[in-house]
C-alpha cells in the first residue's frame, strides 16, 4: 500500500502472525471480562471481534462434559435425573 503524497515510502502492513498473536493475547481474560466485548461487538456489529470472542468461549467448552461446562459457565442444572437421562438417550451420538 502506498501513500498518495509520498510514493517513495510505503505503509507497512501488519503481519498476519502478529495479528493472531495480538488476538490470542486480547482474548486471554477472565470469563466475566470476556462477555463484555461479546455484548459490545454484537451491539456495534463488529463481526471480527464477535467471531474472536465467541470462538474463545467455544474453545473454553470444547472437550468438556456437560457437568464441566455447567461448572465453567455457572449454569444451574434444572433437569430432573429422568429428564437428563431421556436427553442423553435421544442425543447419545453427542456423548460418544
N, CA, C and O atoms as CSV, one atom per row, in Angstrom:
chain,resi,resn,atom,element,x,y,z
A,1,UNK,N,N,0.850,-1.161,0.000
A,1,UNK,CA,C,0.000,0.000,0.000
A,1,UNK,C,C,0.903,1.234,0.000
A,1,UNK,O,O,1.865,1.282,0.767
A,2,UNK,N,N,0.624,2.217,-0.826
A,2,UNK,CA,C,1.444,3.414,-0.970
A,2,UNK,C,C,0.597,4.648,-0.664
A,2,UNK,O,O,-0.555,4.743,-1.088
A,3,UNK,N,N,1.181,5.590,0.076
A,3,UNK,CA,C,0.506,6.857,0.337
A,3,UNK,C,C,0.451,7.674,-0.942
A,3,UNK,O,O,1.349,7.574,-1.778
A,4,UNK,N,N,-0.586,8.480,-1.106
A,4,UNK,CA,C,-0.728,9.309,-2.303
A,4,UNK,C,C,0.315,10.419,-2.380
A,4,UNK,O,O,0.824,10.717,-3.460
A,5,UNK,N,N,0.636,11.029,-1.247
A,5,UNK,CA,C,1.522,12.188,-1.283
A,5,UNK,C,C,3.003,11.843,-1.307
A,5,UNK,O,O,3.836,12.712,-1.564
A,6,UNK,N,N,3.334,10.618,-1.049
A,6,UNK,CA,C,4.747,10.270,-0.953
A,6,UNK,C,C,4.950,8.863,-1.501
A,6,UNK,O,O,4.938,7.890,-0.746
A,7,UNK,N,N,5.133,8.756,-2.801
A,7,UNK,CA,C,5.196,7.454,-3.457
A,7,UNK,C,C,6.472,6.689,-3.169
A,7,UNK,O,O,6.549,5.496,-3.462
A,8,UNK,N,N,7.477,7.344,-2.600
A,8,UNK,CA,C,8.732,6.635,-2.370
A,8,UNK,C,C,8.778,5.896,-1.034
A,8,UNK,O,O,9.712,5.131,-0.795
A,9,UNK,N,N,7.807,6.102,-0.171
A,9,UNK,CA,C,7.782,5.358,1.087
A,9,UNK,C,C,6.463,4.590,1.197
A,9,UNK,O,O,5.396,5.127,0.899
A,10,UNK,N,N,6.548,3.355,1.619
A,10,UNK,CA,C,5.362,2.522,1.741
A,10,UNK,C,C,4.811,2.529,3.150
A,10,UNK,O,O,5.492,2.927,4.096
A,11,UNK,N,N,3.600,2.095,3.279
A,11,UNK,CA,C,2.966,1.951,4.584
A,11,UNK,C,C,3.111,0.492,4.976
A,11,UNK,O,O,2.619,-0.389,4.271
A,12,UNK,N,N,3.773,0.227,6.081
A,12,UNK,CA,C,3.945,-1.178,6.465
A,12,UNK,C,C,2.604,-1.800,6.860
A,12,UNK,O,O,1.827,-1.211,7.612
A,13,UNK,N,N,2.358,-2.969,6.351
A,13,UNK,CA,C,1.152,-3.708,6.703
A,13,UNK,C,C,1.489,-4.683,7.818
A,13,UNK,O,O,2.560,-5.290,7.800
A,14,UNK,N,N,0.605,-4.845,8.782
A,14,UNK,CA,C,0.893,-5.778,9.874
A,14,UNK,C,C,0.944,-7.213,9.357
A,14,UNK,O,O,0.236,-7.585,8.422
A,15,UNK,N,N,1.790,-7.992,9.986
A,15,UNK,CA,C,1.910,-9.401,9.615
A,15,UNK,C,C,0.742,-10.173,10.221
A,15,UNK,O,O,0.285,-9.874,11.325
A,16,UNK,N,N,0.270,-11.170,9.480
A,16,UNK,CA,C,-0.852,-11.982,9.962
A,16,UNK,C,C,-0.528,-12.644,11.290
A,16,UNK,O,O,-1.384,-12.723,12.171
A,17,UNK,N,N,0.705,-13.121,11.441
A,17,UNK,CA,C,1.085,-13.797,12.681
A,17,UNK,C,C,1.036,-12.829,13.858
A,17,UNK,O,O,0.616,-13.202,14.954
A,18,UNK,N,N,1.467,-11.581,13.634
A,18,UNK,CA,C,1.405,-10.579,14.700
A,18,UNK,C,C,-0.043,-10.323,15.116
A,18,UNK,O,O,-0.332,-10.169,16.303
A,19,UNK,N,N,-0.946,-10.279,14.147
A,19,UNK,CA,C,-2.365,-10.066,14.451
A,19,UNK,C,C,-2.947,-11.244,15.219
A,19,UNK,O,O,-3.718,-11.055,16.160
A,20,UNK,N,N,-2.582,-12.458,14.821
A,20,UNK,CA,C,-3.087,-13.643,15.520
A,20,UNK,C,C,-2.583,-13.671,16.957
A,20,UNK,O,O,-3.324,-14.018,17.876
A,21,UNK,N,N,-1.326,-13.306,17.143
A,21,UNK,CA,C,-0.767,-13.258,18.497
A,21,UNK,C,C,-1.490,-12.210,19.331
A,21,UNK,O,O,-1.818,-12.450,20.493
A,22,UNK,N,N,-1.738,-11.043,18.731
A,22,UNK,CA,C,-2.449,-9.989,19.448
A,22,UNK,C,C,-3.857,-10.451,19.805
A,22,UNK,O,O,-4.308,-10.243,20.931
A,23,UNK,N,N,-4.561,-11.080,18.852
A,23,UNK,CA,C,-5.913,-11.581,19.104
A,23,UNK,C,C,-5.914,-12.573,20.256
A,23,UNK,O,O,-6.766,-12.507,21.142
A,24,UNK,N,N,-4.951,-13.495,20.239
A,24,UNK,CA,C,-4.866,-14.510,21.289
A,24,UNK,C,C,-4.658,-13.859,22.646
A,24,UNK,O,O,-5.319,-14.219,23.619
A,25,UNK,N,N,-3.753,-12.913,22.713
A,25,UNK,CA,C,-3.490,-12.232,23.984
A,25,UNK,C,C,-4.678,-11.383,24.429
A,25,UNK,O,O,-4.959,-11.289,25.623
A,26,UNK,N,N,-5.373,-10.767,23.482
A,26,UNK,CA,C,-6.544,-9.954,23.809
A,26,UNK,C,C,-7.640,-10.807,24.437
A,26,UNK,O,O,-8.322,-10.367,25.363
A,27,UNK,N,N,-7.808,-12.021,23.934
A,27,UNK,CA,C,-8.891,-12.885,24.399
A,27,UNK,C,C,-8.533,-13.645,25.676
A,27,UNK,O,O,-9.384,-14.339,26.232
A,28,UNK,N,N,-7.303,-13.530,26.147
A,28,UNK,CA,C,-6.891,-14.210,27.379
A,28,UNK,C,C,-7.271,-13.361,28.588
A,28,UNK,O,O,-6.416,-12.755,29.234
A,29,UNK,N,N,-8.538,-13.332,28.871
A,29,UNK,CA,C,-9.046,-12.603,30.033
A,29,UNK,C,C,-9.975,-13.533,30.799
A,29,UNK,O,O,-10.339,-14.604,30.314
A,30,UNK,N,N,-10.349,-13.116,31.988
A,30,UNK,CA,C,-11.263,-13.960,32.752
A,30,UNK,C,C,-12.637,-13.974,32.084
A,30,UNK,O,O,-12.967,-13.117,31.264
A,31,UNK,N,N,-13.405,-14.960,32.458
A,31,UNK,CA,C,-14.700,-15.207,31.814
A,31,UNK,C,C,-15.637,-14.006,31.912
A,31,UNK,O,O,-16.286,-13.654,30.927
A,32,UNK,N,N,-15.716,-13.382,33.062
A,32,UNK,CA,C,-16.633,-12.247,33.232
A,32,UNK,C,C,-16.240,-11.085,32.326
A,32,UNK,O,O,-17.107,-10.404,31.778
A,33,UNK,N,N,-14.955,-10.857,32.168
A,33,UNK,CA,C,-14.481,-9.775,31.308
A,33,UNK,C,C,-14.733,-10.087,29.845
A,33,UNK,O,O,-14.992,-9.180,29.054
A,34,UNK,N,N,-14.663,-11.357,29.472
A,34,UNK,CA,C,-14.820,-11.760,28.076
A,34,UNK,C,C,-16.230,-11.482,27.555
A,34,UNK,O,O,-16.402,-11.199,26.369
A,35,UNK,N,N,-17.224,-11.557,28.411
A,35,UNK,CA,C,-18.596,-11.373,27.945
A,35,UNK,C,C,-18.913,-9.909,27.603
A,35,UNK,O,O,-19.820,-9.652,26.812
A,36,UNK,N,N,-18.192,-8.958,28.179
A,36,UNK,CA,C,-18.417,-7.548,27.837
A,36,UNK,C,C,-18.070,-7.248,26.380
A,36,UNK,O,O,-18.875,-6.623,25.691
A,37,UNK,N,N,-16.885,-7.675,25.875
A,37,UNK,CA,C,-16.618,-7.440,24.445
A,37,UNK,C,C,-17.577,-8.192,23.525
A,37,UNK,O,O,-17.859,-7.732,22.419
A,38,UNK,N,N,-18.078,-9.336,23.967
A,38,UNK,CA,C,-19.058,-10.067,23.150
A,38,UNK,C,C,-20.318,-9.219,22.990
A,38,UNK,O,O,-20.825,-9.051,21.881
A,39,UNK,N,N,-20.815,-8.692,24.095
A,39,UNK,CA,C,-22.019,-7.858,24.036
A,39,UNK,C,C,-21.774,-6.591,23.221
A,39,UNK,O,O,-22.621,-6.186,22.425
A,40,UNK,N,N,-20.612,-5.969,23.422
A,40,UNK,CA,C,-20.303,-4.740,22.681
A,40,UNK,C,C,-20.158,-5.018,21.187
A,40,UNK,O,O,-20.677,-4.265,20.364
A,41,UNK,N,N,-19.457,-6.093,20.835
A,41,UNK,CA,C,-19.265,-6.427,19.420
A,41,UNK,C,C,-20.595,-6.742,18.754
A,41,UNK,O,O,-20.812,-6.385,17.596
A,42,UNK,N,N,-21.476,-7.402,19.471
A,42,UNK,CA,C,-22.791,-7.702,18.925
A,42,UNK,C,C,-23.595,-6.418,18.722
A,42,UNK,O,O,-24.204,-6.221,17.670
A,43,UNK,N,N,-23.596,-5.552,19.725
A,43,UNK,CA,C,-24.355,-4.303,19.644
A,43,UNK,C,C,-23.824,-3.396,18.537
A,43,UNK,O,O,-24.597,-2.777,17.807
A,44,UNK,N,N,-22.489,-3.323,18.419
A,44,UNK,CA,C,-21.863,-2.443,17.428
A,44,UNK,C,C,-21.675,-3.114,16.070
A,44,UNK,O,O,-21.183,-2.498,15.125
A,45,UNK,N,N,-22.069,-4.376,15.986
A,45,UNK,CA,C,-21.981,-5.141,14.742
A,45,UNK,C,C,-20.541,-5.210,14.219
A,45,UNK,O,O,-20.276,-4.939,13.048
A,46,UNK,N,N,-19.616,-5.579,15.119
A,46,UNK,CA,C,-18.209,-5.752,14.757
A,46,UNK,C,C,-17.968,-7.250,14.632
A,46,UNK,O,O,-17.636,-7.923,15.607
A,47,UNK,N,N,-18.138,-7.761,13.417
A,47,UNK,CA,C,-18.116,-9.199,13.176
A,47,UNK,C,C,-16.803,-9.853,13.597
A,47,UNK,O,O,-16.825,-10.918,14.213
A,48,UNK,N,N,-15.671,-9.249,13.284
A,48,UNK,CA,C,-14.384,-9.875,13.600
A,48,UNK,C,C,-14.185,-10.006,15.108
A,48,UNK,O,O,-13.673,-11.025,15.570
A,49,UNK,N,N,-14.578,-8.999,15.879
A,49,UNK,CA,C,-14.462,-9.071,17.333
A,49,UNK,C,C,-15.450,-10.078,17.899
A,49,UNK,O,O,-15.119,-10.817,18.826
A,50,UNK,N,N,-16.645,-10.115,17.359
A,50,UNK,CA,C,-17.642,-11.084,17.805
A,50,UNK,C,C,-17.169,-12.505,17.518
A,50,UNK,O,O,-17.315,-13.393,18.358
A,51,UNK,N,N,-16.601,-12.722,16.329
A,51,UNK,CA,C,-16.077,-14.044,15.984
A,51,UNK,C,C,-14.953,-14.458,16.929
A,51,UNK,O,O,-14.929,-15.591,17.412
A,52,UNK,N,N,-14.029,-13.548,17.190
A,52,UNK,CA,C,-12.892,-13.846,18.065
A,52,UNK,C,C,-13.354,-14.210,19.465
A,52,UNK,O,O,-12.928,-15.227,20.014
A,53,UNK,N,N,-14.214,-13.400,20.044
A,53,UNK,CA,C,-14.632,-13.629,21.423
A,53,UNK,C,C,-15.541,-14.846,21.552
A,53,UNK,O,O,-15.439,-15.589,22.528
A,54,UNK,N,N,-16.421,-15.058,20.592
A,54,UNK,CA,C,-17.288,-16.241,20.643
A,54,UNK,C,C,-16.484,-17.518,20.436
A,54,UNK,O,O,-16.781,-18.544,21.047
A,55,UNK,N,N,-15.468,-17.462,19.579
A,55,UNK,CA,C,-14.611,-18.634,19.389
A,55,UNK,C,C,-13.852,-18.951,20.675
A,55,UNK,O,O,-13.631,-20.118,20.998
A,56,UNK,N,N,-13.459,-17.922,21.398
A,56,UNK,CA,C,-12.780,-18.126,22.675
A,56,UNK,C,C,-13.700,-18.841,23.657
A,56,UNK,O,O,-13.268,-19.756,24.358
A,57,UNK,N,N,-14.957,-18.434,23.711
A,57,UNK,CA,C,-15.926,-19.103,24.587
A,57,UNK,C,C,-16.147,-20.541,24.125
A,57,UNK,O,O,-16.235,-21.447,24.954
A,58,UNK,N,N,-16.238,-20.758,22.823
A,58,UNK,CA,C,-16.419,-22.115,22.298
A,58,UNK,C,C,-15.231,-22.991,22.667
A,58,UNK,O,O,-15.404,-24.157,23.023
A,59,UNK,N,N,-14.028,-22.437,22.585
A,59,UNK,CA,C,-12.833,-23.199,22.946
A,59,UNK,C,C,-12.813,-23.543,24.430
A,59,UNK,O,O,-12.254,-24.566,24.825
A,60,UNK,N,N,-13.419,-22.696,25.246
A,60,UNK,CA,C,-13.482,-22.966,26.681
A,60,UNK,C,C,-14.342,-24.187,26.987
A,60,UNK,O,O,-14.140,-24.836,28.013
A,61,UNK,N,N,-15.292,-24.512,26.122
A,61,UNK,CA,C,-16.186,-25.642,26.374
A,61,UNK,C,C,-15.822,-26.882,25.568
A,61,UNK,O,O,-16.400,-27.949,25.779
A,62,UNK,N,N,-14.880,-26.754,24.656
A,62,UNK,CA,C,-14.501,-27.870,23.788
A,62,UNK,C,C,-13.911,-29.021,24.609
A,62,UNK,O,O,-13.010,-28.822,25.425
A,63,UNK,N,N,-14.432,-30.217,24.377
A,63,UNK,CA,C,-13.918,-31.417,25.021
A,63,UNK,C,C,-14.362,-31.613,26.457
A,63,UNK,O,O,-13.844,-32.493,27.144
A,64,UNK,N,N,-15.294,-30.826,26.921
A,64,UNK,CA,C,-15.752,-30.945,28.304
A,64,UNK,C,C,-17.082,-31.675,28.361
A,64,UNK,O,O,-17.850,-31.683,27.399
A,65,UNK,N,N,-17.335,-32.279,29.490
A,65,UNK,CA,C,-18.618,-32.933,29.721
A,65,UNK,C,C,-19.658,-31.857,30.032
A,65,UNK,O,O,-19.300,-30.727,30.366
A,66,UNK,N,N,-20.939,-32.202,29.923
A,66,UNK,CA,C,-21.969,-31.215,30.282
A,66,UNK,C,C,-21.815,-30.687,31.710
A,66,UNK,O,O,-22.069,-29.511,31.974
A,67,UNK,N,N,-21.400,-31.556,32.621
A,67,UNK,CA,C,-21.217,-31.125,34.006
A,67,UNK,C,C,-20.076,-30.109,34.114
A,67,UNK,O,O,-20.185,-29.124,34.845
A,68,UNK,N,N,-18.986,-30.351,33.388
A,68,UNK,CA,C,-17.858,-29.421,33.409
A,68,UNK,C,C,-18.239,-28.079,32.780
A,68,UNK,O,O,-17.814,-27.024,33.252
A,69,UNK,N,N,-19.035,-28.125,31.723
A,69,UNK,CA,C,-19.481,-26.884,31.079
A,69,UNK,C,C,-20.371,-26.093,32.028
A,69,UNK,O,O,-20.251,-24.872,32.127
A,70,UNK,N,N,-21.264,-26.789,32.727
A,70,UNK,CA,C,-22.121,-26.104,33.703
A,70,UNK,C,C,-21.275,-25.436,34.781
A,70,UNK,O,O,-21.554,-24.310,35.192
A,71,UNK,N,N,-20.242,-26.137,35.233
A,71,UNK,CA,C,-19.374,-25.580,36.269
A,71,UNK,C,C,-18.593,-24.371,35.739
A,71,UNK,O,O,-18.468,-23.361,36.430
A,72,UNK,N,N,-18.075,-24.476,34.526
A,72,UNK,CA,C,-17.285,-23.392,33.935
A,72,UNK,C,C,-18.106,-22.124,33.766
A,72,UNK,O,O,-17.638,-21.030,34.083
A,73,UNK,N,N,-19.333,-22.267,33.265
A,73,UNK,CA,C,-20.160,-21.102,32.955
A,73,UNK,C,C,-21.222,-20.817,34.015
A,73,UNK,O,O,-22.099,-19.978,33.809
A,74,UNK,N,N,-21.143,-21.510,35.142
A,74,UNK,CA,C,-22.069,-21.295,36.260
A,74,UNK,C,C,-23.523,-21.451,35.815
A,74,UNK,O,O,-24.362,-20.585,36.064
A,75,UNK,N,N,-23.798,-22.569,35.155
A,75,UNK,CA,C,-25.141,-22.868,34.662
A,75,UNK,C,C,-25.789,-23.864,35.618
A,75,UNK,O,O,-25.220,-24.917,35.908
A,76,UNK,N,N,-26.961,-23.531,36.098
A,76,UNK,CA,C,-27.682,-24.410,37.012
A,76,UNK,C,C,-28.349,-25.527,36.212
A,76,UNK,O,O,-28.973,-25.270,35.182
A,77,UNK,N,N,-28.217,-26.756,36.682
A,77,UNK,CA,C,-28.863,-27.898,36.043
A,77,UNK,C,C,-30.289,-27.990,36.577
A,77,UNK,O,O,-30.505,-28.374,37.726
A,78,UNK,N,N,-31.257,-27.637,35.740
A,78,UNK,CA,C,-32.645,-27.664,36.185
A,78,UNK,C,C,-33.406,-28.878,35.660
A,78,UNK,O,O,-34.634,-28.928,35.733
A,79,UNK,N,N,-32.666,-29.861,35.126
A,79,UNK,CA,C,-33.301,-31.099,34.681
A,79,UNK,C,C,-33.411,-32.076,35.844
A,79,UNK,O,O,-32.528,-32.146,36.699
A,80,UNK,N,N,-34.499,-32.821,35.863
A,80,UNK,CA,C,-34.591,-33.923,36.813
A,80,UNK,C,C,-33.695,-35.040,36.286
A,80,UNK,O,O,-33.370,-35.052,35.098
A,81,UNK,N,N,-33.291,-35.971,37.135
A,81,UNK,CA,C,-32.461,-37.081,36.646
A,81,UNK,C,C,-33.132,-37.853,35.505
A,81,UNK,O,O,-32.454,-38.324,34.592
A,82,UNK,N,N,-34.460,-37.983,35.556
A,82,UNK,CA,C,-35.176,-38.696,34.497
A,82,UNK,C,C,-35.117,-37.923,33.180
A,82,UNK,O,O,-34.898,-38.511,32.121
A,83,UNK,N,N,-35.313,-36.603,33.247
A,83,UNK,CA,C,-35.243,-35.775,32.039
A,83,UNK,C,C,-33.839,-35.799,31.432
A,83,UNK,O,O,-33.678,-35.875,30.214
A,84,UNK,N,N,-32.846,-35.736,32.286
A,84,UNK,CA,C,-31.468,-35.747,31.794
A,84,UNK,C,C,-31.140,-37.084,31.133
A,84,UNK,O,O,-30.467,-37.118,30.103
A,85,UNK,N,N,-31.605,-38.168,31.711
A,85,UNK,CA,C,-31.378,-39.492,31.119
A,85,UNK,C,C,-32.071,-39.606,29.765
A,85,UNK,O,O,-31.505,-40.169,28.827
A,86,UNK,N,N,-33.288,-39.079,29.653
A,86,UNK,CA,C,-34.008,-39.115,28.376
A,86,UNK,C,C,-33.267,-38.307,27.310
A,86,UNK,O,O,-33.178,-38.730,26.157
A,87,UNK,N,N,-32.743,-37.162,27.690
A,87,UNK,CA,C,-31.988,-36.337,26.738
A,87,UNK,C,C,-30.717,-37.049,26.311
A,87,UNK,O,O,-30.351,-37.017,25.136
A,88,UNK,N,N,-30.042,-37.690,27.252
A,88,UNK,CA,C,-28.816,-38.425,26.906
A,88,UNK,C,C,-29.116,-39.573,25.945
A,88,UNK,O,O,-28.319,-39.856,25.050
A,89,UNK,N,N,-30.257,-40.234,26.123
A,89,UNK,CA,C,-30.618,-41.326,25.208
A,89,UNK,C,C,-30.940,-40.787,23.819
A,89,UNK,O,O,-30.546,-41.384,22.817
A,90,UNK,N,N,-31.657,-39.657,23.747
A,90,UNK,CA,C,-32.003,-39.055,22.457
A,90,UNK,C,C,-30.768,-38.542,21.720
A,90,UNK,O,O,-30.699,-38.592,20.491
A,91,UNK,N,N,-29.807,-38.055,22.475
A,91,UNK,CA,C,-28.618,-37.435,21.877
A,91,UNK,C,C,-27.359,-38.238,22.185
A,91,UNK,O,O,-26.295,-37.669,22.429
A,92,UNK,N,N,-27.484,-39.542,22.173
A,92,UNK,CA,C,-26.364,-40.400,22.547
A,92,UNK,C,C,-25.152,-40.177,21.645
A,92,UNK,O,O,-24.015,-40.300,22.099
A,93,UNK,N,N,-25.381,-39.855,20.386
A,93,UNK,CA,C,-24.283,-39.623,19.448
A,93,UNK,C,C,-23.365,-38.495,19.907
A,93,UNK,O,O,-22.176,-38.502,19.591
A,94,UNK,N,N,-23.896,-37.538,20.639
A,94,UNK,CA,C,-23.097,-36.392,21.073
A,94,UNK,C,C,-22.177,-36.735,22.238
A,94,UNK,O,O,-21.220,-36.008,22.506
A,95,UNK,N,N,-22.454,-37.822,22.923
A,95,UNK,CA,C,-21.671,-38.192,24.094
A,95,UNK,C,C,-20.666,-39.293,23.803
A,95,UNK,O,O,-20.017,-39.796,24.720
A,96,UNK,N,N,-20.531,-39.673,22.540
A,96,UNK,CA,C,-19.590,-40.741,22.175
A,96,UNK,C,C,-18.223,-40.181,21.886
A,96,UNK,O,O,-17.303,-40.934,21.563
